[in-house]
Amino acid sequence: MVQEKSIVENTQLFMEAIENYRSLSNELITRLAEKLEFPVEEVSEDWRRKLERAQTKGSLDDNWEYWFHGMECQFRNTVTGQVVDVRLKDYRDEHSLPDPYFFAKYIRTTGKETELANLLKGEIQNRI
């Protein structure tokens, strides 16, 4: 569990990371919808069921691969190792907070989130 004190003292850092996570999630889901020729506005929890021809996993492009699991989709950058796991039901909801486990994995694997990862290293490292 992340200590409340760490969050309060570093609110701006957390807010920027959340915005970065949301932005990249949206970009990757949009690109995947385009690749699968599916209207992005119809992406939802049951997206995979609607995409009869979609594979459970595949390559988005030379750098990103995707993997549907449950009501989520995980993207992994094959070059950097960055992981962006997205809950399909709320990836576009600007008021929702990222799943804590997914967000911690994103922070740990994202180069530009190094400062936050270092700050939380002791608190999240053993939980991922």
C-alpha positions as CSV (number, residue, x, y, z in Angstrom):
1,M,0.0,0.0,0.0
2,V,1.3,3.4,-0.9
3,Q,1.5,5.7,2.1
4,E,-0.9,8.7,2.0
5,K,2.0,11.0,2.9
6,S,3.9,10.0,-0.3
7,I,0.9,10.8,-2.4
8,V,0.1,14.1,-0.8
9,E,3.7,15.3,-0.9
10,N,4.0,14.3,-4.6
11,T,0.5,15.1,-5.9
12,Q,1.8,16.8,-9.1
13,L,4.1,13.9,-9.9
14,F,1.2,11.4,-9.5
15,M,-1.2,13.6,-11.5
16,E,1.3,13.8,-14.4
17,A,1.9,10.1,-14.4
18,I,-1.9,9.4,-14.4
19,E,-2.4,11.8,-17.3
20,N,0.6,10.1,-19.2
21,Y,-0.9,6.7,-18.5
22,R,-4.4,7.8,-19.7
23,S,-3.0,9.4,-22.8
24,L,-0.9,6.4,-23.8
25,S,-3.8,4.0,-23.0
26,N,-6.1,6.0,-25.3
27,E,-3.5,6.2,-28.1
28,L,-2.8,2.4,-28.0
29,I,-6.5,1.4,-27.8
30,T,-7.3,3.8,-30.7
31,R,-4.5,2.4,-32.8
32,L,-5.6,-1.2,-32.1
33,A,-9.2,-0.4,-33.0
34,E,-8.0,1.1,-36.3
35,K,-5.9,-2.0,-36.9
36,L,-8.8,-4.3,-36.2
37,E,-11.1,-2.1,-38.2
38,F,-13.5,-1.5,-35.3
39,P,-15.1,1.8,-34.4
40,V,-13.1,3.1,-31.4
41,E,-16.3,4.7,-30.0
42,E,-17.7,1.1,-29.6
43,V,-14.8,-0.1,-27.5
44,S,-16.1,-1.5,-24.3
45,E,-15.7,-4.4,-21.9
46,D,-17.2,-6.8,-24.4
47,W,-15.1,-5.5,-27.3
48,R,-13.2,-8.8,-27.7
49,R,-16.5,-10.7,-27.9
50,K,-17.6,-8.4,-30.7
51,L,-14.4,-8.9,-32.6
52,E,-14.9,-12.5,-33.8
53,R,-11.8,-12.4,-36.0
54,A,-9.6,-10.7,-33.4
55,Q,-6.8,-12.8,-32.0
56,T,-6.3,-12.9,-28.2
57,K,-2.9,-11.5,-28.8
58,G,-0.9,-10.1,-31.6
59,S,1.3,-7.3,-32.8
60,L,0.1,-3.7,-33.0
61,D,3.2,-2.6,-34.9
62,D,7.0,-3.3,-34.8
63,N,7.3,-2.0,-31.2
64,W,4.0,-2.9,-29.5
65,E,2.2,-6.2,-28.9
66,Y,-1.2,-6.6,-27.4
67,W,-2.9,-9.3,-25.3
68,F,-6.6,-9.4,-24.3
69,H,-7.2,-10.9,-20.9
70,G,-10.6,-10.8,-19.3
71,M,-12.0,-7.3,-19.6
72,E,-8.6,-5.8,-20.1
73,C,-6.0,-5.4,-22.8
74,Q,-2.2,-5.3,-22.1
75,F,0.2,-3.6,-24.4
76,R,3.9,-4.3,-24.1
77,N,6.6,-2.4,-25.9
78,T,9.0,-5.1,-27.3
79,V,11.9,-2.6,-27.4
80,T,11.7,-0.9,-24.0
81,G,9.7,-3.4,-22.0
82,Q,7.1,-0.7,-21.1
83,V,3.7,-2.2,-20.1
84,V,0.4,-0.5,-20.3
85,D,-2.5,-2.6,-19.1
86,V,-5.9,-1.1,-19.8
87,R,-9.3,-1.8,-18.4
88,L,-11.6,-1.5,-21.4
89,K,-14.6,-0.3,-19.5
90,D,-13.0,3.0,-18.4
91,Y,-9.9,3.8,-20.4
92,R,-11.6,6.9,-21.8
93,D,-13.2,8.0,-18.5
94,E,-11.2,11.1,-17.4
95,H,-12.7,10.7,-13.9
96,S,-11.6,7.1,-13.3
97,L,-8.4,6.2,-11.6
98,P,-6.1,3.6,-13.1
99,D,-6.2,0.1,-11.6
100,P,-3.5,0.4,-8.9
101,Y,-1.7,-2.8,-10.0
102,F,-1.7,-1.8,-13.6
103,F,-0.6,1.7,-12.8
104,A,2.3,0.4,-10.6
105,K,3.4,-1.8,-13.5
106,Y,3.2,1.2,-15.9
107,I,5.3,3.4,-13.5
108,R,7.9,0.7,-13.0
109,T,8.3,0.0,-16.8
110,T,8.1,3.6,-18.1
111,G,11.3,5.5,-18.5
112,K,9.8,9.0,-18.1
113,E,8.2,7.9,-14.8
114,T,11.5,7.1,-13.2
115,E,11.3,9.8,-10.6
116,L,7.9,8.4,-9.4
117,A,9.2,4.8,-9.6
118,N,12.2,5.7,-7.5
119,L,10.0,7.5,-5.0
120,L,7.8,4.5,-4.6
121,K,10.4,1.8,-5.1
122,G,10.2,0.5,-1.6
123,E,6.4,0.7,-1.5
124,I,5.6,-0.9,-4.9
125,Q,8.6,-3.0,-5.9
126,N,7.6,-6.0,-3.9
127,R,4.0,-6.0,-5.0
128,I,4.5,-6.3,-8.7
